[in-house]
């Protein structure tokens, strides 16, 4: 039985605990506060500890504490020598992420669940196949209402998803070219930007994130020379493919082909990958510390381009 130390049992940590138990893991939870401890007990944690020192010996760790606490806990876990699966983003500081990656980059992985999403994997396969011609770019939209994370602004919560999607589909993450922000007295409301326009020979990425939209939107659009493939919602069971090579002619609008995708839950899939890695049954999980660092650095650059404070 794989033994996991789970740090945190909040809104997302309780779901991680649920899936780890479903996968048959022994889970020791670091839960600080009555509400967190109650969730750990309700989730049938094998051990509930109030400090890192009280956790038993484990095979690996999952970090699901608030983003602002990632760096401090990762530094405490490095001496253990055990693999660590850290919730995204790596940290909210490029300097901290770089220092930790240099310290233990071969043992730290980032939980980018969208890289395990069936629709994203289908779009990545389409991009690699060349079926719709060369890839021109990628457009993502991630809008909703409110930011329940008090420790960091919404860009650190929402944008890592879209940048990791770009890594999975495009195979890389272009350099930021432009960004613009909407702010209020309470902080960041929305951020939009473009990456990759400085090098026209490689695909670009355009994104929009925001927390004052009354409608919940999660869209991904792969734009290729001869067509567009898109995922219009996180829970869609298909991607839509439309061939657009004749869009400039005065003809009928081409039909849309719906292609089924794997609907397995991404969180369960990424945790399965981590457990398989710990058991030497599979490769390391996606999103290495180096890729996590790249995401943090891109967000820091986009914030600077938008005139946001460090």
Secondary structure, DSSP 4 states (H G I P E B T S, - for coil): --EEEEE--STTHHHHHHHHHHTT-EEEEE--SHHHHHHHHHTT-SEEESSGGGS---SEEEE-S-GGGHHHHHHHHHTT--EEEEESSS-S-HHHHHHHHHHHTTTEEEE-GGGG-HHHHHHHHHHHHTTT-SEEEEEEEEEEE----SSS-HHHHHHHHHHHHHHHHHSS-PPEEEEEEEEETTEEEEEEEEE-TT-TTS-EEEEEEESEEEEEEEEEEEEETTEEEEE-STT-SEEEEEE-TTTTSSSPPPPEEEEE-----HHHHHHHHHHHHHTTSSPPPSSBHHHHHHHHHHHHHHHHHTT---
